[in-house]
């Protein structure tokens, strides 16, 4: 069976797997973004705090994905829970690091001016610092998403959702007539999703980042 015939016969299952893959990555990125920005906000004012946050997130990323999921299975079981926890943790580093760098890069004179007109600490953060730090934060989100697209395929090891199931089935049946088609379909599907997500981030950047800041 040719690759195109395989896609025609399996298109419904492939679309379902692709939707589940995109959905779990999107949800984990939302969680990682909220958690990563919060950590960045808490840590950026202190040198040791920023270093500690970045080092901790870096340490998580050094744990092999199979090992991470394997360690989570006895605690939370198979399926979606270990996938979500692992992907959220893996997505933290670029977001935390870029949030710290972006917030530290805000012009102090702008913060002082906002303080001078009576803005509270929280208001300055929400209306001045975070908007100016948004471009590097968005870059961190883009990098994290590309990472998680690939790492999410490992979730099939724990009966998780996504296109990784197609790849694992192909690897498990190497030598059969459709093994290569399964691996190829899963891999190309993940690449296509990564490109679609990145295009969406480019559009979000154009809509949310003023032209002067982009320049």
HELIX and SHEET records of a PDB file:
HELIX    1   1 UNK A    3  UNK A   43  1                                  41    
HELIX    2   2 UNK A   47  UNK A   62  1                                  16    
HELIX    3   3 UNK A   65  UNK A   76  1                                  12    
HELIX    4   4 UNK A   80  UNK A   90  1                                  11    
HELIX    5   5 UNK A   92  UNK A  104  1                                  13    
HELIX    6   6 UNK A  108  UNK A  116  1                                   9    
HELIX    7   7 UNK A  121  UNK A  124  1                                   4    
HELIX    8   8 UNK A  125  UNK A  129  3                                   5    
HELIX    9   9 UNK A  130  UNK A  151  1                                  22    
HELIX   10  10 UNK A  152  UNK A  158  5                                   7    
HELIX   11  11 UNK A  164  UNK A  172  1                                   9    
HELIX   12  12 UNK A  179  UNK A  208  1                                  30    
HELIX   13  13 UNK A  211  UNK A  214  1                                   4    
END                                                                             
